[in-house]
């Protein structure tokens, strides 16, 4: 496909749509032609704030009238399958927010529909393309830590934050209807970091969930698990993933253990540092590494300051990178940034986790 200027539409005008619009409007070869939400006031406010010419509450009418090249789907997951199919049938490529679908069967159906219609599909794993994630890949490729042996992914969640508070205040919130509930809407962020290095098609998985909050509501909210641990065992690499709503401070990091060193990537403060073994005698070997670690953090801090001064230290940097690569794939300039096999593997692992922790949220 050769397009000078891609026409883009957005369906679903909640909070995450702001991030999509903000990043898209930075791109000179993109035009947001319309936004859509079944609540017309939501579409209207988004269009007004970002000076988008058209808004609608009828997705079919939007597709027919504006014929977008790409549709960004930023609705709750329950609508992803139907809306993605509808967009593809209208000739649009689809960027769908995570989670891509409700289960593996729906993921397979979406991929098959993309291949059948000749459209391209990606999923909003934006942290997978954040600066720390890119740096980790580069350092591993350069052999800095040798061969990966084990990986740990930690994802903290603030239940008192705007989204968490809204979910716990409303027993009918859409999160409570997801197979994995709270985890289902966020677990992509920690699992794809592990699955990148545990490359087995179907690794062994052990998962357990629990709830640390007191029972106070007397309804479905009291069944919501808020702590999750997952162990993945591959043939040569193992992984451990932690989702926590109670550890403070709320952290988001990756530790990759290799045969020659350990990488620590912090996604909150955007730093990547390397730990190597002690190579000097006794006491000196225990004293100097702390200064080396300090120097690494200073280097990372200076790098972040420079990026900030260049207006390149943005919250949605990963989303921008993912969109850019997806649009390059649409134009035939490079492959899809997230392969369909990666989407299948993640969905399969998520289905396994939900089956192990209990569909009703009771854990095991």
Protein Blocks (a to p, Z undefined) as FASTA:
>chain_A
ZZfbdcdddehjafklmmmmmmmmmpmkbccfbdcdfblklmmmmmmmnopabdcfbfkl
mmmmnopabdcdfbdfklmmmmmmmmmmnopacdddddfblbfklmmmmmmmmmmnopac
ddddfklmgmklmmmmmmmmnomnopafbdcddddddfkbmklmmmmmpmkbmklmpfkl
mmmmmmmmmmmmmmmmmmcfbacdddddddfbdcfkopaklmpccbdcdddddfkbccdd
dddfkbccdddddddddfkbccdddfklopaddddddfbehklmmmmmmmmmmmmmmmmm
mmmmmmmmnopacfklmmmmmmmmmmmmmnopaccfbdfklmmmmmmmmmmmmmmnopnl
noZZ
